[in-house]
């Protein structure tokens, strides 16, 4: 039973990461690279960091604080990571781009969190 449970948990995390990656990368590539002319490589680097940090947060705090607070936290986290990443990579006037991109990511995060709470954490509520 334990092996089956671990295998299912691994598959759920894999699927969750794939869905979240599709959300994060599609928004960053379209908004940053297409609209704001940030290089594809730079958008991808920022996206990898954002994906890993925010998924770790989802896995740890989402079931504890709920969807609304987690979505707001993801918005703030994404804005800081995107703005900081753009600044480090040489894009100096990028606060507006970071806020807009983060807001779009946050909308997707709301639906992603709802799915996570229903499918991933359904047994965590005791």
Helices and strands as residue ranges (DSSP letters): H 2-27, I 28-35, H 40-88, H 95-115, I 116-120
